[in-house]
């Protein structure tokens, strides 16, 4: 019976011991060597502890150490480098030589920090295996300072955003496990900043009336943005976007204004945005709430007849922190000084002025201002010249000639009349006239005007000169003048048919003269004088006068008196029209391939197509010595690399005309 109780209590004691295992509390990875410090405990009196390690949480655990007694509850595992990978551990408490069973398992926290090269750091670490329910703590150290807690995470990864460019950062992961804190290895390096500077607040946009420059200014950003390297000036388009590159750049944190070339600022309102870029290349973005605009005064609308000048401008956009309180209108008369002549409300966009003296120059600009005049913005200067109406009388339009690709009008005014300006009117049918241009008259009696946009090459063009004063009081309108329209067509080989419209704007038309144009050279003498009462056409036989390769054109010139009372003759010239030639093929009668003027035997042609071309050389026995399908290739007098004997040979040339007809030409020639 006594033996039974001894066995019973022995078994019971072993069961009690096994019911209480050791607790692995935390693991700390050393920075220098990667050694792992284990901290553990046992609720009873342990005689020793056995330490087990594995390179995987669910791997095979190896016994690596047994403590000499149960007093020591920590151990440093220096045989491994936990800075390069994670290791898993458990401990076993020994009581009276008996094992209490394995403790909970913990894994060392292995941290990696990846520089994403854009101011972001990717942090990743393994699960340490704790069931404490605590979150991971992310600690960060900047440069040589101490570690600071920056975030908590229930995950095992995080993206950290940095605040400095190219600074040294280090990280640790910590977590409260089983009563103490497990700490990872430290990881870090040099990382960048991607946080952009704050939005730049514009101060003013104005135009320097002395130089015409645009002056933009802005407020100094806060000291947190002291690493601003440069400011960038952007022109904002109507869609709220901008060009690929800034309009200007200003270097230096404390440089707060820029002068810009006015460009279109005197013709339209320009909208600007100002951004900043720090030393890391991070740029702030523009915000439409911080756009600033120039002040645009439009060109004055001067009503001469009513002596009223309408000054208008685009609506005023106030400043970001200060609304506009009013608009000053400045005027400078002649050589005087600028003076404020009117003050308008900030919502106004126009004002009417009157009382302008003829011949005096008036200059204007406008200025918007805030309540205490601490902000002002000025426009470009615009100018008018005072004018008074001048009545006109009449004009004689003596000719309308086509010269150098345009229509030149010539007219004569009454020497007693003062005509300040003219309107040039044009018609394509001789009935409906429209004004194509106006010009100020000179002091000359005879005046000229060139219509560069005339369609004289399509049909006759009609013109009138309409004198008027500055109030559109029309004087006596001139007579009509019309251009001569010439057409040229092929009449036969070597002949051209020239036809033209009549010129009936002279009291006495003496004759028409026909001129040739060879390439770009005008033949100096007319080739024919044609009676104006005869048929307005002429057939020119140019075959023996004009090279086949030359471009041939014609024009007509009418000669006569505009009015019988004028002593000198007037002329009116037509358009130049070039001939579309008929097909011609000329084949030489001989050549000397060994040293003649022409060492290549080739047909000379006009008006053929380069396709469907065939040129052959045959000897007297019909043997083909040469053949080409390209009009630009001729025969060099050789057969199989040797010059042929002098003598008679036959050519055959087949070609297609520009009108699609197939033709063949053959004959004999001599090799000299």
Rosetta blueprint (number, residue, H / E / L):
1 X L
2 X H
3 X H
4 X H
5 X H
6 X H
7 X H
8 X H
9 X H
10 X H
11 X H
12 X H
13 X H
14 X H
15 X H
16 X H
17 X H
18 X H
19 X H
20 X L
21 X L
22 X L
23 X E
24 X E
25 X E
26 X E
27 X E
28 X E
29 X E
30 X L
31 X L
32 X L
33 X L
34 X L
35 X L
36 X E
37 X E
38 X E
39 X E
40 X E
41 X E
42 X L
43 X L
44 X L
45 X L
46 X L
47 X L
48 X E
49 X E
50 X E
51 X E
52 X E
53 X E
54 X E
55 X L
56 X L
57 X L
58 X L
59 X L
60 X L
61 X L
62 X E
63 X E
64 X E
65 X E
66 X E
67 X L
68 X L
69 X L
70 X L
71 X L
72 X L
73 X L
74 X E
75 X E
76 X E
77 X E
78 X L
79 X L
80 X L
81 X L
82 X L
83 X L
84 X L
85 X L
86 X L
87 X L
88 X E
89 X E
90 X E
91 X E
92 X E
93 X E
94 X E
95 X E
96 X L
97 X L
98 X E
99 X E
100 X E
101 X E
102 X E
103 X L
104 X L
105 X L
106 X E
107 X E
108 X L
109 X L
110 X L
111 X E
112 X E
113 X E
114 X E
115 X E
116 X L
117 X L
118 X L
119 X L
120 X E
121 X E
122 X E
123 X E
124 X E
125 X E
126 X L
127 X L
128 X L
129 X L
130 X L
131 X L
132 X L
133 X L
134 X L
135 X L
136 X E
137 X E
138 X E
139 X E
140 X E
141 X E
142 X E
143 X L
144 X L
145 X L
146 X L
147 X E
148 X E
149 X E
150 X E
151 X E
152 X E
153 X E
154 X L
155 X L
156 X L
157 X E
158 X E
159 X E
160 X E
161 X E
162 X L
163 X L
164 X L
165 X L
166 X L
167 X E
168 X E
169 X E
170 X E
171 X E
172 X E
173 X E
174 X E
175 X E
176 X E
177 X L
178 X L
179 X L
180 X L
181 X E
182 X E
183 X E
184 X L
185 X L
186 X L
187 X E
188 X E
189 X E
190 X E
191 X E
192 X L
193 X L
194 X L
195 X L
196 X L
197 X L
198 X L
199 X L
200 X L
201 X L
202 X E
203 X E
204 X E
205 X E
206 X E
207 X E
208 X L
209 X L
210 X L
211 X L
212 X L
213 X L
214 X E
215 X E
216 X E
217 X E
218 X E
219 X L
220 X L
221 X L
222 X L
223 X H
224 X H
225 X H
226 X L
227 X L
228 X E
229 X E
230 X E
231 X E
232 X E
233 X E
234 X E
235 X E
236 X E
237 X L
238 X L
239 X L
240 X L
241 X L
242 X L
243 X L
244 X L
245 X L
246 X L
247 X L
248 X E
249 X E
250 X E
251 X E
252 X L
253 X L
254 X L
255 X L
256 X L
257 X E
258 X E
259 X E
260 X E
261 X L
262 X L
263 X L
264 X L
265 X L
266 X L
267 X L
268 X L
269 X L
270 X L
271 X E
272 X E
273 X E
274 X E
275 X E
276 X E
277 X E
278 X E
279 X L
280 X L
281 X L
282 X L
283 X E
284 X L
285 X L
286 X L
287 X L
288 X H
289 X H
290 X H
291 X L
292 X E
293 X E
294 X L
295 X L
296 X L
297 X E
298 X L
299 X L
300 X L
301 X E
302 X E
303 X E
304 X L
305 X L
306 X L
307 X L
308 X E
309 X E
310 X E
311 X E
312 X E
313 X E
314 X L
315 X L
316 X L
317 X L
318 X L
319 X E
320 X L
321 X L
322 X E
323 X L
324 X L
325 X L
326 X E
327 X E
328 X E
329 X E
330 X E
331 X E
332 X E
333 X E
334 X L
335 X L
336 X L
337 X L
338 X L
339 X E
340 X E
341 X E
342 X E
343 X E
344 X E
345 X L
346 X L
347 X L
348 X L
349 X L
350 X E
351 X E
352 X E
353 X E
354 X E
355 X L
356 X L
357 X L
358 X L
359 X L
360 X L
361 X E
362 X E
363 X E
364 X E
365 X E
366 X E
367 X E
368 X E
369 X E
370 X L
371 X L
372 X L
373 X L
374 X L
375 X L
376 X E
377 X E
378 X E
379 X L
380 X L
381 X L
382 X E
383 X E
384 X E
385 X E
386 X L
387 X L
388 X L
389 X L
390 X L
391 X L
392 X L
393 X L
394 X L
395 X E
396 X E
397 X E
398 X E
399 X E
400 X E
401 X E
402 X E
403 X E
404 X L
405 X L
406 X E
407 X E
408 X E
409 X E
410 X E
411 X E
412 X E
413 X E
414 X L
415 X L
416 X L
417 X L
418 X L
419 X L
420 X L
421 X E
422 X E
423 X E
424 X E
425 X E
426 X E
427 X E
428 X L
429 X L
430 X L
431 X L
432 X L
433 X L
434 X E
435 X E
436 X E
437 X E
438 X E
439 X E
440 X E
441 X L
442 X L
443 X L
444 X L
445 X L
446 X E
447 X E
448 X E
449 X E
450 X E
451 X E
452 X L
453 X L
454 X L
455 X L
456 X L
457 X L
458 X L
459 X L
460 X L
461 X L
462 X E
463 X E
464 X E
465 X E
466 X E
467 X E
468 X E
469 X L
470 X L
471 X L
472 X L
473 X L
474 X E
475 X L
476 X L
477 X L
478 X L
479 X L
480 X L
481 X E
482 X E
483 X L
484 X L
485 X L
486 X E
487 X E
488 X E
489 X E
490 X E
491 X E
492 X E
493 X L
494 X L
495 X E
496 X E
497 X E
498 X E
499 X E
500 X E
501 X L
502 X L
503 X L
504 X L
505 X L
506 X L
507 X L
508 X E
509 X E
510 X E
511 X E
512 X E
513 X E
514 X E
515 X E
516 X E
517 X E
518 X E
519 X L
520 X L
521 X E
522 X E
523 X L
524 X L
525 X L
526 X L
527 X L
528 X E
529 X E
530 X E
531 X L
532 X L
533 X L
534 X L
535 X L
536 X L
537 X E
538 X E
539 X E
540 X E
541 X E
542 X L
543 X L
544 X L
545 X L
546 X L
547 X L
548 X L
549 X L
550 X L
551 X L
552 X E
553 X E
554 X E
555 X E
556 X E
557 X E
558 X E
559 X E
560 X E
561 X E
562 X L
563 X L
564 X L
565 X L
566 X L
567 X L
568 X L
569 X L
570 X E
571 X E
572 X E
573 X E
574 X L
575 X L
576 X L
577 X E
578 X E
579 X L
580 X L
581 X L
582 X L
583 X L
584 X E
585 X E
586 X E
587 X L
588 X L
589 X L
590 X E
591 X E
592 X L
593 X L
594 X L
595 X L
596 X L
597 X L
598 X L
599 X L
600 X L
601 X E
602 X L
603 X L
604 X E
605 X E
606 X E
607 X L
608 X E
609 X L
610 X L
611 X L
612 X L
613 X L
614 X E
615 X E
616 X E
617 X E
618 X E
619 X L
620 X L
621 X L
622 X L
623 X L
624 X E
625 X E
626 X E
627 X E
628 X E
629 X L
630 X L
631 X L
632 X L
633 X L
634 X L
635 X E
636 X L
637 X L
638 X E
639 X E
640 X L
641 X L
642 X E
643 X E
644 X L
645 X L
646 X L
647 X E
648 X E
649 X E
650 X E
651 X E
652 X E
653 X E
654 X E
655 X E
656 X E
657 X E
658 X L
659 X L
660 X L
661 X L
662 X E
663 X E
664 X E
665 X E
666 X E
667 X E
668 X E
669 X E
670 X E
671 X E
672 X L
